[in-house]
């Protein structure tokens, strides 16, 4: 009989449903483990994951969007494959996205984004976020319930990022439809890999027009700032690079924040006493969000490619090795976290979790995600006396039936039907 550690993380739907059993089985073999049937090293240790995330010299991010299971687009042979990676960058799925960039290109492009999600800009946008969240939640409560993911989470975070960027209202539904119809990152079906970026292609044609317009007639929005930004050396980015950045910001910000709302709500409805705590003291919501990010972050793993012979901890890592950084496992590492499987609202140093990554590639949209999800959760707590899952759809407490999106990268519910009692 196949053990849990022998199962295929990249294709097994049972592992998808509960990846934590798999990660613990791998962890039992050490914080760094080479899969015997694949040229992949899995890192489950917190410190070891942090070590790789910070080591951008020896590890490339080129395989982050496609994951470590896909074959490399070139033959290994050089002691340093940095030049090979750059020569074949467009052959990697998502290789031309910010999350996959290395070295100077990443530094240059990231420098423009770091100026966008500032506290002052988010504060200015918070009133819009609060008003829209209030409207959505009031309507849902009036109906006695809702399907949280598609009816609330997705339109909410999509409109928030669209408003922040300056996407015209008439185009927003089209973007949501493109994302809904597309193939998500990390699909368990390997045949889907080539279609993974199709929604970005569709949205990119619109963003191309927006950027051109903002360069001629700037407005008071993030897209105008991005369209007219310069690199640190004073040079002007290529128009296509601005389009790629804007499109990626929209898609990435839309997806992970929606998943975070669903993952947090699952704890609110099923963690004994949690709703009562939040109703008595809503200021606990930010702490809850950080602990959910640790326990059920929207990104289960990311990937790196060894550019040259190097090490992770005590393990030798040959050039060309694909590394799977199991963020979800690192965030439950018992060497780092006391009682790592439990939800603890006042956990010390909780913001040190790796749900948003760390180092040069730390998630640029993390501040926005924290604000928008906090605000809508505050509205759910404010306008309800009880929130529960619809037992007719998901089963009773202790025997829930919840479906997760079929992705080895993303951790998020595909649907969540709530029953809402008004105050």
Protein Blocks (a to p, Z undefined) as FASTA:
>chain_A
ZZfklpcfklpmklmmmmmlmmmmmmmnojbdcdfkbccdddfbfklmmmmmmmmmlpcc
klmmnopmbccfbdcfbfblklmmmmmmmmpghklgfklpgcjllmmmmmmmmmmmgfkl
mmmmmmmmmmmmmmmmmmmmmnopacfklmmmmmmmmmmmmmmnopafklmmmmmmmmmm
mccehiablklmmmmmmmmmmmmmmmmmmmmmmmmmccddfklmmmmgccfkopacdfkl
mmmmmmmmmmmmmmmmmmmmmmmmmmmmmmghklmmmmmmmmlmmmmmmmmmmmmpcblb
dcdddfbdcdehjbccdehiacdddfklmmmcfklpghklbccfklghklmpcknogajl
lcfklmmmmmmmmmmmmmmmmmpcbdcddfklnopehiaccdddddfkbgcdfbdcdddd
dZZ
